């Protein structure tokens, strides 16, 4: 029986970050991973997806470059080179994490972990069983792609997000099932590649986001080559020669959508069955592990973070990392002041989407008295230069004029949102924000314009008729 102070199961952004912080705080740390360091995010999610997003954006601009003085009529996507580039980016970043784990003297055990009892973990490795006795256990196992449960979803050429990133198929008419973050990003990627993309959603597009944000984004994506079928439950996937046919129900009638490949992107699921038995006493909330505000499970000294935890927080890599830091800091008895109410959600479409805090529709649902300021990015010089004709920056302030939320649809929204996270975490007011001078010409100066819209009005926006 080997001993450690803390065992962390899962080496994704939640697990490996928690392990590094635990080691920095002087805890004897063991990190257990059954697949690859970096988990889904680095290997089968964020990093490879954004590699494709970058190529898609460059290609899209090149093909439409005549307007900005670039003529590249013969530009094509070299899929072999793209696959190699994706692999190289993943290898470089995963290799960096391996060096960090080693440099922090964290013991890495590769194998399948099982929690036998509080403080006891058994790991099945290629070399045999490793038994651990530990003071605390942090579960950070992440999730796997979800399934629809319909006929035909196991056909060759029908992918989940893991499979499509592994193969990166050359598709001219892909069908994307699901219009959440993953579905919208892949729809944008293939539209940027020049494909005619069909998006079929059981409910609405990005159902958790505001109507004006979704309306503007879908309008932009339609211009890029996407067709949307909403409120259309999928019934089956069939083959007809070289075509794939997705059968769904649309407006009460049978609808068949044809394409040359299918991506199922309906969310992700947690698998805890292989990790522990019910007899251990860890309570579940649906598929996820039930936790309290400090990410403690129902069993003492066992914690759960990231996608596997039913914390009410978004299933996002940066949320998992923050939770990991908070948990191991608490275990080490060190104060941690991370504000977990400021977890931004980002979608890498064209234009990008970023949201943080209390949004307009959440404020209405909760009956919160708010003021809203919105700056249309059509008046932003950098947006005009970049050819982004739709978008806005919307800020939400409470009755005390503190910034409590933001919704962005614009170029570099996923970078700009950091400024609003900082404002919310530090309870900055509209007046506090107004003191900052933003550089010109940039996308981020739209934040300053939105702040001005709370008062007399934004400089580069046409006054409303109410004025």
Protein Blocks (a to p, Z undefined) as FASTA:
>chain_A
ZZdfbdcehjafklmmmmmmmmmnopacddddfkbghijmlmmmmmmmmmmmmmmmmmmm
mmmmmmnopacfkbccdfklmmmmmmmmmmmmmmmmmmmmmmnopacdedddddfbghia
cdddfkbccddddfbdcddebpadddehighilgghiacfklmmmnopadfbdcdedjbf
klmmmmmmmmmnopacddddfbbghklbcfklmmmmmmmmmmnopacdehiacfbdcdeh
jbccddddeehiacddddfbdcddebjcddfklmpcfklopacehjbccddfkopafbeh
iacehjllcghpacdfklmmmmmmmmmmmmnopacfbdfklcccddddddddddehjdfk
lmmmnopacddddddfklpmklmmnopabdcddddddfkopafbdcdddehklmmmmmmm
mmmmnopafklmmmpccddddfklmmmmmmmmmmnopfkbccdfkZZ
